[in-house]
Amino acid sequence: NDKNQQQQRQKLTNNKNNKQQQEQQGQYTDRYTMTTIPADPKIIDLLNKDPEALYASLEYFPPKTDEGVKNLNSRMDRMLKKCNPLFTDMTWGAGGSTAELSLELSIRAH
């Protein structure tokens, strides 16, 4: 029992150390695919590259209808090209009500 607990503590410590090392290298592990992928830069780091510059950001709200999704996809493409935003933001529905759609739209906007 003590040996088992010791092994579990060691495993947790290793996981924590791996996570910290990945963060320092600008990476993270996707919890769904369990693959290591590059992390997006932090917004503050993007802003600090040129503090005097003017930036745009875009925020999207997930639509409630299929037609609204088609319309938003079309608009996102145009807006991303014309505005060249520093970053985009997708509102997450209350209680995760639009979680799957929000995730799909976020990936598309990325």
C-alpha positions in Angstrom: 0.0 0.0 0.0 2.8 2.5 0.9 4.7 1.5 -2.2 1.5 2.1 -4.3 1.0 5.5 -2.8 4.7 6.3 -3.4 4.4 5.4 -7.0 1.2 7.5 -7.5 2.9 10.5 -5.8 5.9 10.1 -8.2 3.6 9.8 -11.2 1.9 13.1 -10.2 5.2 14.8 -9.7 6.4 13.6 -13.1 3.2 14.9 -14.7 3.5 18.3 -13.1 7.2 18.6 -14.1 6.3 17.6 -17.7 3.5 20.1 -17.8 5.8 22.9 -16.5 8.5 22.0 -19.0 6.0 22.0 -21.9 4.7 25.4 -20.8 8.3 26.8 -20.8 8.8 25.5 -24.3 5.5 27.0 -25.5 3.7 23.7 -25.8 0.9 21.8 -24.2 -0.7 18.4 -24.4 -4.1 18.2 -26.1 -6.1 16.3 -23.6 -8.3 14.7 -26.3 -5.6 13.4 -28.6 -2.8 13.3 -26.0 -0.4 14.9 -28.5 2.0 17.7 -27.8 1.2 20.8 -29.8 2.6 24.4 -29.9 0.7 26.7 -27.6 -0.8 30.0 -28.9 1.1 33.0 -27.8 -0.4 35.0 -24.9 -2.2 38.1 -25.9 -0.1 40.3 -23.6 3.0 39.0 -25.4 1.5 39.9 -28.8 0.6 43.4 -27.5 4.1 43.9 -26.0 5.8 43.3 -29.3 4.8 46.8 -30.4 3.1 48.7 -27.5 2.5 51.8 -29.7 0.7 50.0 -32.5 -3.1 50.0 -32.9 -4.6 46.5 -32.9 -8.0 45.0 -33.7 -9.6 42.0 -32.2 -12.8 40.2 -33.1 -15.3 38.6 -30.9 -17.9 36.1 -32.2 -21.1 34.8 -30.7 -22.2 31.3 -31.7 -25.4 31.5 -33.8 -28.6 29.6 -32.9 -29.4 28.3 -36.3 -27.7 26.4 -39.1 -28.3 29.3 -41.4 -26.7 31.6 -38.8 -23.6 29.3 -38.7 -23.3 29.5 -42.5 -23.6 33.3 -42.4 -21.0 33.6 -39.6 -18.5 31.4 -41.4 -18.8 33.6 -44.5 -18.5 36.7 -42.5 -15.6 35.4 -40.4 -13.6 34.7 -43.6 -14.1 38.2 -44.9 -13.5 39.9 -41.5 -10.3 38.0 -40.8 -8.9 39.0 -44.2 -10.0 42.6 -44.0 -9.3 43.3 -40.3 -6.2 41.2 -39.8 -7.0 41.0 -36.0 -4.4 40.4 -33.5 -6.6 37.7 -31.9 -10.2 36.5 -32.0 -12.5 35.5 -29.2 -15.5 33.1 -29.3 -18.1 33.5 -26.6 -18.8 30.2 -24.8 -22.5 29.6 -24.2 -23.9 29.7 -20.6 -23.4 26.4 -18.9 -21.7 25.0 -22.0 -24.9 25.1 -24.0 -23.0 25.9 -27.2 -19.7 24.3 -26.3 -19.3 22.1 -29.3 -20.3 24.8 -31.8 -18.1 27.4 -30.0 -15.1 25.0 -30.3 -15.7 24.3 -34.0 -16.1 28.0 -34.8 -13.0 28.9 -32.7 -10.9 26.4 -34.6 -12.2 27.8 -37.9 -11.4 31.4 -36.8 -7.9 30.3 -35.7 
